[in-house]
Amino acid sequence: MAYTFLATRRDGPIEYLTLNRPDVRNAFNEEMLAELTQWAAAIRGEKQPRAAVMAGAGSVFCAGADLAWMSKMVRYTEEENLRDATAMSQMFAALDTLPFPLIGRIHGAALGGGCGLAAVCDIVVADEQAVFGFTEVKLGIMPAVISPFALAKIGRSAARELFLTGARFSAARAREIGLVHTVVPAAELDSAVELHVREILTAGPEAVAAAKALIPRVWNAGAGDATSITAAAIAARRVSSEGQEGMKAFLEKRKPSWSS
């Protein structure tokens, strides 16, 4: 599929997705939101990759909403804003629920909705000089649409500070609160991403998808419900063809069939 504001390429089992509006610091507009939603839907319907890497073209990962789009919002009715915000929420949900790992490669800045993109990535690698911020309150609005994904990543305590102040914070702080997992010098970004990719390729793809789907189910379950969910999940994996292959490979001291 051809996109206007995204660039994609497939390298073997890995999909590379690039936000491609460098002239406006990869800021969101309605078209980019729609294309990200389309990309997520399309990749579910084709031969899925083992992982995807999301990056930004130019000097910044994503600076949030673009000024032209914001100028439209000022004139929108509440009903029009509701439609617009719902479409944005659906885009984040589509990325958050991809059945394979999504790795964020973040440089420059991830602000507003850019922080939302970091929150829906399973693994985030950041340039040590990158700047983050849930900056919406500085504009008199709030990080509402991205809040379910950000709260799941950083927790209530960090959100109380960062949502309410809109303060910008460092990659080191982002790592402390769980928004980012690996922080490296800019020159090492790609090699750090590749290290995570290599780890994923040693794991069973069906097991990875099942583990990703399990996390929100267990997180939202009560203590009693979690027992039945987790017991059923591991029992199903143990008797699956992939689970059987993985356990036999371990016992036979050989690589499993999926390992690169």
SULKA-V924970 format. One record per residue. N is the residue number from 1. SS is DSSP state (~ for helix, > for strand, _ for the rest). PHI is phi in radians with two decimals (none if undefined). OMEGA is omega in whole degrees, 0 to 359 (999 if undefined). Layout:
BEGIN
n: [N,N]
ss: [SS,SS]
phi: [PHI,PHI]
omega: [OMEGA,OMEGA]
END
This chain:
BEGIN
n: [1,2,3,4,5,6,7,8,9,10,11,12,13,14,15,16,17,18,19,20,21,22,23,24,25,26,27,28,29,30,31,32,33,34,35,36,37,38,39,40,41,42,43,44,45,46,47,48,49,50,51,52,53,54,55,56,57,58,59,60,61,62,63,64,65,66,67,68,69,70,71,72,73,74,75,76,77,78,79,80,81,82,83,84,85,86,87,88,89,90,91,92,93,94,95,96,97,98,99,100,101,102,103,104,105,106,107,108,109,110,111,112,113,114,115,116,117,118,119,120,121,122,123,124,125,126,127,128,129,130,131,132,133,134,135,136,137,138,139,140,141,142,143,144,145,146,147,148,149,150,151,152,153,154,155,156,157,158,159,160,161,162,163,164,165,166,167,168,169,170,171,172,173,174,175,176,177,178,179,180,181,182,183,184,185,186,187,188,189,190,191,192,193,194,195,196,197,198,199,200,201,202,203,204,205,206,207,208,209,210,211,212,213,214,215,216,217,218,219,220,221,222,223,224,225,226,227,228,229,230,231,232,233,234,235,236,237,238,239,240,241,242,243,244,245,246,247,248,249,250,251,252,253,254,255,256,257,258,259,260]
ss: [_,_,_,_,_,>,>,>,>,>,>,_,_,>,>,>,>,>,>,_,_,~,~,~,_,_,_,>,_,~,~,~,~,~,~,~,~,~,~,~,~,~,~,~,~,_,_,_,_,_,>,>,>,>,>,>,_,_,_,_,_,>,_,_,>,_,~,~,~,~,~,~,~,~,~,_,_,~,~,~,~,~,~,~,~,~,~,~,~,~,~,~,~,~,~,~,_,_,_,_,>,>,>,>,>,>,_,_,>,>,>,_,~,~,~,~,~,~,~,~,_,_,>,>,>,>,>,_,_,_,>,>,>,_,_,~,~,~,~,_,_,_,_,_,_,_,~,~,~,~,~,~,~,~,~,~,~,~,~,~,~,~,~,~,~,_,_,>,>,>,~,~,~,~,~,~,_,_,_,_,_,>,>,>,_,~,~,~,~,~,~,~,~,~,~,~,~,~,~,~,~,_,_,_,~,~,~,~,~,~,~,~,~,~,~,~,~,~,~,_,_,_,~,~,~,~,~,~,~,~,~,~,~,~,~,~,~,~,~,_,~,~,~,~,~,~,~,~,~,~,~,_,_,_,_,_,_,_,_,_]
phi: [none,-1.60,-2.15,-1.58,-2.00,-2.25,-2.15,-2.31,-2.68,-1.99,-2.04,1.07,-1.54,-1.98,-1.70,-1.99,-2.07,-2.16,-1.18,-2.18,-2.27,-1.08,-1.17,-2.11,1.03,0.97,-1.21,-1.25,-2.36,-1.04,-1.19,-1.13,-1.02,-1.10,-1.19,-1.12,-1.13,-1.12,-1.06,-1.08,-1.19,-1.14,-1.28,-1.23,-1.60,-2.02,-1.11,-1.28,-1.31,-1.38,-2.86,-2.27,-1.99,-1.87,-2.35,-2.19,-1.33,1.40,-1.60,-2.42,-1.15,-2.87,-1.67,1.61,-1.42,-1.47,-1.12,-1.11,-1.16,-1.10,-1.15,-1.25,-1.01,-1.01,-1.66,-1.19,-1.28,-1.08,-1.12,-1.15,-1.13,-1.12,-1.09,-1.10,-1.19,-1.13,-1.08,-1.16,-1.06,-1.14,-1.12,-1.09,-1.12,-1.10,-1.26,-1.11,-1.80,-0.98,-1.47,-2.66,-1.17,-1.94,-1.85,-1.64,-1.91,-1.98,-2.37,1.29,-2.78,-2.35,-2.11,0.96,-1.06,-1.13,-1.16,-1.08,-1.12,-1.06,-1.18,-1.55,-1.42,-1.25,-2.32,-2.19,-1.97,-2.21,-1.11,-1.09,-1.65,-1.15,-2.06,-2.13,-3.11,-1.59,-1.60,-1.03,-1.12,-1.13,-1.80,1.41,-2.05,-2.72,-1.43,-1.27,-1.11,-1.49,-1.07,-1.07,-1.36,-1.19,-1.10,-1.12,-1.58,-1.88,1.45,-1.23,-1.12,-1.11,-1.11,-1.06,-1.32,-1.39,-1.18,-1.46,-1.67,1.20,-1.16,-1.41,-2.50,-1.42,-1.09,-1.09,-1.15,-1.03,-1.22,-1.03,-1.66,1.62,-1.27,-2.13,-1.89,-2.34,-2.13,-2.46,-1.05,-0.93,-1.15,-1.84,-1.00,-1.14,-1.21,-1.20,-1.08,-1.08,-1.08,-1.15,-1.04,-1.08,-1.10,-1.08,-1.23,-1.53,-1.78,-1.13,-1.07,-1.21,-1.15,-1.09,-1.07,-1.16,-1.14,-1.11,-1.19,-1.23,-0.96,-1.17,-1.15,-1.26,-1.02,-1.60,-1.62,-1.32,-1.02,-1.17,-1.16,-1.07,-1.06,-1.19,-1.13,-1.26,-1.11,-1.14,-1.13,-1.27,-1.08,-1.14,-1.20,-1.12,-1.66,-1.22,-1.08,-1.20,-1.10,-1.08,-1.10,-1.11,-1.19,-1.15,-1.06,-1.09,-1.17,-1.56,0.98,-2.38,-1.31,-1.22,-1.09,-1.53,-1.31,-1.49]
omega: [180,180,177,187,175,171,181,172,178,177,184,182,185,175,176,183,182,170,194,172,187,181,177,176,178,178,180,158,183,183,178,177,180,181,177,177,179,179,181,180,183,185,174,185,179,176,188,175,173,178,174,178,179,182,177,177,177,191,187,176,179,184,179,182,180,188,180,178,179,179,174,182,181,182,181,168,177,179,178,177,179,178,182,181,178,178,179,178,179,177,180,179,179,178,183,186,175,185,176,182,174,183,177,176,192,177,176,181,171,187,178,178,174,173,176,177,176,183,180,175,179,180,180,175,185,169,183,178,182,180,181,175,169,197,189,183,177,180,180,176,180,181,188,186,183,187,180,183,179,179,178,182,190,179,186,185,179,180,180,177,193,175,189,178,187,184,173,182,188,174,178,177,178,177,180,185,174,178,181,181,182,178,184,171,184,182,183,183,185,180,177,175,181,178,177,178,181,177,181,183,176,183,178,184,178,178,178,179,180,179,179,180,182,187,181,179,180,181,184,183,171,183,180,181,184,181,181,180,185,179,179,182,182,177,179,180,182,182,179,180,180,178,177,179,182,180,178,179,178,182,181,178,176,177,175,187,184,188,181,999]
END
